[in-house]
Amino acid sequence: MKYFAAIVIAALIISTAIGLVFRWDISVAQKNVYRLDRWAGAVTHCTITIQGMERAGSLQPFNLDCETK
């Protein structure tokens, strides 16, 4: 009986993790980011704003200006 409870609890934890991982779908196009929430059906549009000069291959700080559509 204790093995059955452990299997059920493990299955619940795994299914919750899988559900959370596959909740959002993200698409990037140039300086735009679109995020689809598969549970609620909401689409969020974000614009990437890079601070400072753009240089190829460098990590730079950026902002995401997002709004839900």
N, C-alpha and C positions, 0 to 999 in steps of 0.2 A: 504494500500500500504506500509506503514512503517513497518508493521508486516512481510510482504513478504520479504522485504529487510533484516530485522533482521534475519529471518529464513535462507535465502540464505547465509548471512555472517557467521552465526553460523555453518552451514553445511560445508562451506569451511574451517573454522578453525578446526573443528573436523576431517574432512577427511585429512587435512594436518598433523595433529598430529598423526593420525593412520598410515599414510604412513611413517612418520619418525620413529615411534616406531618399526614398523615391517620391516625396511629397512635392518637391519643386523641380521644375525644368527651366534651365537657364540658357538663353541664347545671346551671343555677343555679335554685334555687327558694327564695325568701325568704332565709334565712340558712344554707341548706344548699347544698353543691356536691357533685355526683356526677361522678366521672371514670371513664370506661370505657376500659380498655386493650384495643384490638381485637386485638392480637397474642396476649396472654396470657389474655384473657377475664376479667380481674380488675376488680372494681368498688371504687373508693375513695370513701368518704363523708367529707366534710370539713364541719365546722361553722365558720362565720365568727364570730369574736369581735371586736367593735369596741371599741377602747380609748377611753375618754373619753365625752363627751356626743355624741349623734348630732345633727347639724345637716344640714339639706337643702343639697345643693350643695357641701359641704366635703369635702376629701380628708383622711381620718383614717387613722392607723395601724391595722392589723388583724392578727389571728392566724388561721391555719387549723389546726384540730385535726383531723387526718386518721387514719382507720383503714381498712384493707383488709378487705373483706367477702368 
